[in-house]
Amino acid sequence: MDTTRMIDERLSLSTLPMAQLITAWSAITLEMKELRHRLDNIEEVIGADMERRGAKQLLVGDYTVSYTRKKVPEHTMLQPLKEYIDEKELIDNGTFTPAHVETITRSVPAKWDMQKAKKNYTGDKAPSSEVQAIIEKAYLIHDPVLKISEVK
């Protein structure tokens, strides 16, 4: 929309009564919600197709379509490692830090280091399949991200 047309539209809108403006706003808002819903459905189908193909990026006409699923660690899900690995070992290699008091004014909760857990207890270093499974389950897969951009 060019600047002149926007100014003309704003001037013509400024002459309308408030009730008419609110009615127009309400209708446009509803229309936008419906369009967003339709767009969500289209993106869902595109994402499902890309997942089926195992594609992360495609060039479709003048558009680049990328599709990713991000794995995000959930540190609290590493707690069962204590059943398989001695807590002292987990502490010594930095995988686990128990709750402690750092200073008189602050108490520090227990925490897990996902990077160190993967480094020390996966692949050939996994002491058991149960340990490997705990670490793999500690990564939650978030909703996919679909991005469509025009190639310039």
Backbone as JSON, one array per atom type, in Angstrom:
{
  "sequence": "MDTTRMIDERLSLSTLPMAQLITAWSAITLEMKELRHRLDNIEEVIGADMERRGAKQLLVGDYTVSYTRKKVPEHTMLQPLKEYIDEKELIDNGTFTPAHVETITRSVPAKWDMQKAKKNYTGDKAPSSEVQAIIEKAYLIHDPVLKISEVK",
  "N": [[0.86, -1.18, 0.0], [0.71, 2.13, -0.98], [2.0, 5.32, 0.25], [0.36, 7.59, -0.21], [-2.15, 6.42, -0.62], [-2.53, 5.25, 1.87], [-2.71, 7.53, 3.51], [-5.02, 8.74, 2.43], [-6.89, 6.73, 3.08], [-6.76, 6.79, 5.89], [-7.72, 9.39, 6.35], [-10.34, 9.14, 5.36], [-11.33, 7.23, 7.11], [-11.26, 8.64, 9.49], [-13.52, 10.16, 9.42], [-15.6, 8.55, 10.0], [-18.19, 7.35, 12.23], [-17.62, 6.29, 15.65], [-18.81, 3.8, 16.35], [-19.06, 2.56, 13.85], [-16.37, 2.34, 13.14], [-15.48, 0.57, 15.14], [-17.0, -1.68, 14.5], [-15.96, -2.26, 11.95], [-13.32, -2.78, 12.7], [-13.7, -5.04, 14.31], [-14.69, -6.88, 12.42], [-12.51, -7.1, 10.67], [-10.57, -8.08, 12.43], [-11.66, -10.61, 13.04], [-11.57, -11.73, 10.49], [-8.79, -11.77, 10.15], [-8.09, -13.66, 12.13], [-9.29, -15.94, 11.07], [-7.84, -16.17, 8.68], [-5.29, -16.6, 9.78], [-5.72, -19.09, 10.96], [-6.2, -20.65, 8.67], [-3.7, -20.35, 7.45], [-2.08, -21.58, 9.38], [-2.99, -24.23, 9.09], [-2.11, -24.78, 6.47], [0.68, -24.54, 6.84], [1.05, -26.64, 8.61], [0.51, -28.87, 7.0], [2.55, -28.57, 5.09], [4.78, -28.86, 6.79], [4.38, -31.52, 7.69], [4.68, -32.88, 5.27], [7.36, -32.29, 4.69], [8.59, -33.52, 6.85], [7.91, -36.18, 6.37], [9.38, -36.59, 4.04], [11.86, -36.29, 5.09], [13.18, -33.96, 4.83], [15.05, -31.0, 5.36], [15.4, -28.55, 4.24], [14.08, -26.94, 1.41], [13.93, -25.82, -1.97], [11.43, -24.17, -3.46], [10.03, -23.12, -6.22], [10.1, -19.68, -6.11], [10.73, -19.65, -3.46], [12.31, -20.46, -0.35], [12.08, -23.14, 1.77], [12.32, -24.06, 5.05], [12.66, -26.5, 7.64], [12.71, -27.39, 10.92], [13.31, -29.29, 13.89], [13.78, -28.72, 17.16], [15.82, -30.0, 19.68], [15.61, -29.84, 23.1], [17.29, -29.75, 26.15], [16.16, -31.35, 29.15], [17.04, -31.06, 32.14], [16.32, -32.13, 34.66], [15.48, -34.66, 34.14], [17.64, -36.28, 34.23], [18.03, -37.3, 36.7], [17.58, -40.11, 37.34], [20.08, -41.2, 36.69], [21.61, -41.45, 38.93], [20.96, -43.88, 39.99], [22.43, -45.67, 38.58], [25.04, -44.82, 38.35], [27.73, -43.98, 40.43], [27.3, -41.38, 42.75], [29.46, -39.78, 43.57], [31.24, -40.03, 41.42], [29.74, -38.77, 39.42], [29.73, -36.18, 40.43], [32.49, -35.61, 40.56], [33.25, -35.57, 37.83], [31.83, -33.44, 36.96], [29.25, -33.71, 36.01], [27.08, -33.68, 37.73], [25.96, -31.41, 40.2], [25.56, -31.19, 43.53], [22.99, -29.9, 45.75], [23.84, -27.04, 47.63], [25.27, -24.66, 49.94], [26.42, -21.62, 48.97], [27.15, -19.13, 49.92], [26.57, -17.32, 52.96], [24.2, -16.04, 52.48], [22.86, -17.26, 50.38], [21.33, -20.1, 48.96], [22.1, -22.81, 46.93], [20.52, -24.71, 44.49], [20.47, -28.24, 43.54], [22.02, -29.28, 40.47], [22.17, -30.34, 37.03], [24.48, -31.1, 34.42], [24.02, -31.17, 31.19], [25.64, -31.34, 28.89], [28.01, -32.48, 29.87], [27.02, -34.88, 30.84], [26.27, -36.14, 28.46], [28.81, -36.27, 27.25], [30.3, -37.86, 29.05], [28.79, -40.23, 29.43], [27.58, -41.45, 27.17], [27.3, -43.26, 24.03], [30.25, -45.11, 23.4], [31.1, -44.8, 25.98], [28.99, -45.26, 27.63], [27.82, -46.76, 30.53], [25.73, -48.54, 30.65], [22.79, -49.67, 28.83], [20.57, -48.57, 29.98], [21.46, -46.2, 31.17], [22.24, -44.75, 28.89], [19.7, -44.52, 27.68], [18.33, -42.94, 29.57], [19.66, -40.48, 29.31], [19.14, -39.87, 26.61], [16.34, -39.62, 26.71], [16.15, -37.34, 28.17], [16.17, -35.2, 26.53], [13.88, -33.08, 25.24], [11.63, -32.89, 22.56], [10.74, -30.13, 20.87], [8.0, -28.22, 19.43], [7.88, -28.21, 15.87], [9.7, -25.93, 13.73], [8.77, -23.99, 11.13], [9.84, -22.29, 8.34], [9.32, -20.03, 5.81], [10.61, -18.35, 3.14], [11.02, -15.76, 0.76], [13.03, -16.1, -2.1], [15.63, -13.99, -2.94]],
  "CA": [[0.0, 0.0, 0.0], [1.57, 3.32, -1.05], [1.79, 6.33, 1.29], [-0.81, 8.43, -0.54], [-3.36, 5.64, -0.39], [-2.67, 5.09, 3.32], [-3.18, 8.82, 4.04], [-6.41, 8.87, 2.01], [-7.69, 5.79, 3.87], [-6.82, 7.3, 7.26], [-8.62, 10.55, 6.36], [-11.73, 8.71, 5.21], [-11.7, 6.55, 8.35], [-11.43, 9.61, 10.56], [-14.84, 10.77, 9.33], [-16.62, 7.56, 10.38], [-18.55, 7.32, 13.65], [-16.9, 5.3, 16.43], [-19.48, 2.49, 16.26], [-18.71, 1.99, 12.55], [-14.95, 1.98, 13.21], [-15.37, -0.63, 15.96], [-17.56, -2.78, 13.71], [-14.97, -2.59, 10.92], [-12.18, -3.38, 13.41], [-14.12, -6.38, 14.73], [-14.79, -7.73, 11.23], [-11.15, -7.34, 10.17], [-9.92, -8.95, 13.41], [-12.19, -11.96, 12.82], [-11.02, -12.17, 9.21], [-7.37, -12.07, 10.38], [-8.04, -14.92, 12.87], [-9.62, -17.0, 10.12], [-6.69, -16.3, 7.79], [-4.21, -17.2, 10.56], [-6.08, -20.5, 11.09], [-5.95, -21.27, 7.36], [-2.25, -20.36, 7.27], [-1.58, -22.63, 10.27], [-3.3, -25.51, 8.46], [-1.2, -24.94, 5.33], [2.01, -24.79, 7.38], [1.05, -27.99, 9.2], [0.61, -29.83, 5.89], [3.91, -28.43, 4.54], [5.68, -29.47, 7.76], [4.19, -32.98, 7.66], [5.28, -33.36, 4.03], [8.82, -32.21, 4.81], [9.0, -34.55, 7.8], [7.78, -37.45, 5.65], [10.51, -36.66, 3.1], [13.12, -36.17, 5.82], [13.81, -32.75, 4.29], [15.22, -29.87, 6.28], [15.28, -27.32, 3.45], [13.71, -27.15, 0.01], [13.73, -24.65, -2.81], [10.18, -24.39, -4.18], [9.8, -21.91, -7.0], [10.84, -18.52, -5.63], [10.74, -19.7, -2.0], [13.09, -21.43, 0.39], [11.29, -23.65, 2.88], [13.16, -24.81, 5.99], [11.87, -27.17, 8.67], [13.6, -27.95, 11.95], [12.78, -29.66, 15.21], [14.86, -28.45, 18.11], [15.85, -30.79, 20.9], [15.99, -29.0, 24.23], [17.52, -30.62, 27.3], [15.39, -31.22, 30.38], [18.06, -31.53, 33.07], [15.78, -32.9, 35.79], [15.25, -36.04, 33.71], [18.88, -37.03, 34.44], [18.04, -37.78, 38.09], [17.75, -41.57, 37.45], [21.47, -41.62, 36.51], [22.15, -41.77, 40.26], [20.71, -45.3, 40.27], [23.36, -46.49, 37.8], [26.4, -44.29, 38.44], [28.04, -43.47, 41.76], [27.14, -39.91, 42.83], [30.79, -39.16, 43.65], [31.77, -39.96, 40.05], [28.97, -37.72, 38.73], [30.19, -34.89, 40.96], [33.9, -35.42, 40.19], [33.42, -35.19, 36.42], [31.05, -32.23, 36.68], [27.92, -33.99, 35.47], [26.08, -33.32, 38.73], [26.36, -30.56, 41.31], [24.51, -31.31, 44.55], [22.57, -28.67, 46.42], [24.81, -26.6, 48.63], [25.21, -23.25, 50.31], [27.61, -20.94, 48.47], [27.48, -18.09, 50.89], [25.6, -17.28, 54.05], [22.95, -15.45, 52.02], [22.23, -17.89, 49.22], [21.35, -21.55, 48.86], [22.16, -23.19, 45.51], [19.89, -26.01, 44.29], [21.2, -29.23, 42.75], [21.86, -29.05, 39.03], [22.77, -31.3, 36.12], [25.13, -30.54, 33.23], [23.64, -32.05, 30.09], [26.79, -31.54, 28.0], [28.94, -33.42, 30.51], [26.35, -36.18, 30.89], [26.44, -36.73, 27.12], [30.23, -36.53, 27.01], [30.82, -38.91, 29.93], [27.99, -41.44, 29.59], [26.87, -41.91, 25.97], [28.15, -43.95, 23.06], [31.14, -46.15, 23.95], [31.31, -44.54, 27.42], [27.77, -45.57, 28.38], [28.0, -47.95, 31.34], [24.64, -49.48, 30.37], [21.77, -49.14, 27.92], [19.64, -47.77, 30.78], [22.06, -44.87, 31.31], [22.12, -44.13, 27.56], [18.28, -44.2, 27.48], [17.98, -41.81, 30.45], [20.2, -39.25, 28.73], [18.4, -39.59, 25.38], [14.99, -39.17, 27.08], [16.24, -36.02, 28.82], [16.0, -34.18, 25.5], [12.49, -32.96, 24.81], [11.52, -32.35, 21.21], [9.75, -29.06, 20.85], [7.24, -28.09, 18.2], [8.74, -27.88, 14.73], [9.74, -24.54, 13.27], [8.68, -23.93, 9.68], [10.14, -20.95, 7.88], [9.19, -19.88, 4.36], [11.08, -17.02, 2.77], [11.16, -15.53, -0.68], [14.4, -16.02, -2.57], [15.81, -12.67, -3.56]],
  "C": [[0.9, 1.23, 0.0], [1.13, 4.37, -0.02], [0.55, 7.17, 1.03], [-2.1, 7.7, -0.25], [-3.61, 5.46, 1.11], [-3.21, 6.38, 3.95], [-4.64, 9.03, 3.69], [-7.32, 7.97, 2.84], [-7.85, 6.3, 5.3], [-7.78, 8.5, 7.35], [-10.07, 10.12, 6.24], [-12.21, 7.96, 6.46], [-11.99, 7.54, 9.47], [-12.8, 10.28, 10.52], [-15.95, 9.81, 9.78], [-16.94, 7.66, 11.87], [-17.82, 6.16, 14.36], [-17.51, 3.91, 16.3], [-19.12, 1.8, 14.94], [-17.24, 1.55, 12.52], [-14.77, 0.68, 14.01], [-15.92, -1.85, 15.22], [-16.58, -3.22, 12.64], [-13.76, -3.28, 11.56], [-12.49, -4.83, 13.79], [-14.15, -7.33, 13.54], [-13.39, -8.09, 10.7], [-10.39, -8.27, 11.12], [-10.37, -10.4, 13.23], [-11.61, -12.54, 11.53], [-9.54, -12.57, 9.37], [-7.21, -13.4, 11.14], [-8.31, -16.1, 11.94], [-8.46, -17.24, 9.15], [-5.52, -16.96, 8.51], [-4.44, -18.71, 10.72], [-5.81, -21.24, 9.78], [-4.45, -21.39, 7.1], [-1.61, -21.44, 8.15], [-1.81, -24.01, 9.68], [-2.36, -25.79, 7.28], [0.21, -25.27, 5.82], [2.12, -26.18, 7.99], [1.2, -29.05, 8.11], [2.01, -29.78, 5.27], [4.91, -29.12, 5.48], [5.59, -30.99, 7.76], [4.83, -33.57, 6.41], [6.8, -33.36, 4.12], [9.33, -33.28, 5.78], [8.95, -35.93, 7.15], [8.95, -37.67, 4.71], [11.86, -36.7, 3.81], [13.89, -34.94, 5.37], [13.91, -31.68, 5.36], [15.09, -28.54, 5.54], [14.99, -27.69, 2.0], [13.64, -25.8, -0.7], [12.5, -24.95, -3.65], [9.84, -23.11, -4.91], [10.7, -20.79, -6.51], [11.0, -18.52, -4.11], [11.68, -20.78, -1.47], [12.25, -21.84, 1.59], [12.23, -24.44, 3.79], [12.29, -25.32, 7.13], [12.82, -27.79, 9.67], [12.8, -28.31, 13.19], [13.95, -29.52, 16.17], [14.71, -29.35, 19.33], [16.36, -29.89, 22.02], [16.16, -29.88, 25.46], [16.61, -30.3, 28.48], [16.25, -31.87, 31.46], [17.51, -32.41, 34.19], [15.56, -34.37, 35.42], [16.53, -36.89, 33.82], [18.95, -37.64, 35.84], [18.22, -39.3, 38.19], [19.19, -42.06, 37.21], [22.09, -42.04, 37.84], [21.94, -43.24, 40.63], [21.75, -46.19, 39.6], [24.82, -46.07, 37.96], [26.59, -43.7, 39.83], [27.98, -41.94, 41.76], [28.48, -39.2, 42.89], [31.4, -39.01, 42.26], [31.06, -38.84, 39.27], [29.43, -36.33, 39.15], [31.61, -34.6, 40.48], [34.07, -35.01, 38.73], [32.52, -34.04, 36.0], [29.67, -32.46, 36.12], [26.82, -33.55, 36.43], [26.7, -32.44, 39.81], [25.26, -30.65, 42.35], [24.13, -29.94, 45.12], [23.58, -28.32, 47.5], [24.61, -25.12, 48.93], [26.52, -22.62, 49.86], [28.09, -19.87, 49.45], [26.42, -18.15, 51.99], [24.22, -16.84, 53.54], [22.23, -16.23, 50.93], [22.41, -19.4, 49.22], [21.27, -21.92, 47.38], [21.53, -24.57, 45.35], [20.8, -26.96, 43.5], [21.02, -28.91, 41.27], [22.61, -30.12, 38.26], [23.38, -30.57, 34.94], [24.91, -31.52, 32.08], [24.82, -32.34, 29.16], [27.74, -32.58, 28.58], [28.32, -34.81, 30.62], [26.5, -36.88, 29.55], [27.88, -37.15, 26.88], [30.72, -37.75, 27.8], [30.06, -40.23, 29.89], [27.17, -41.85, 28.37], [27.86, -42.58, 25.03], [28.96, -45.04, 23.71], [31.33, -46.0, 25.45], [30.09, -44.88, 28.26], [27.97, -46.84, 29.19], [26.9, -48.99, 31.13], [23.65, -48.83, 29.41], [20.77, -48.28, 28.68], [20.15, -46.34, 30.93], [21.92, -44.11, 30.0], [20.67, -43.68, 27.34], [17.85, -43.01, 28.33], [18.44, -40.5, 29.81], [19.45, -38.89, 27.45], [17.0, -39.06, 25.68], [14.99, -37.78, 27.7], [16.18, -34.89, 27.81], [14.56, -34.19, 25.04], [12.46, -32.34, 23.42], [10.39, -31.34, 21.2], [9.04, -29.02, 19.5], [8.18, -27.71, 17.06], [8.65, -26.4, 14.36], [9.76, -24.6, 11.74], [8.93, -22.5, 9.26], [10.09, -20.94, 6.36], [9.63, -18.46, 4.02], [11.28, -16.93, 1.27], [12.63, -15.42, -1.03], [14.57, -14.71, -3.3], [16.96, -12.69, -4.51]]
}
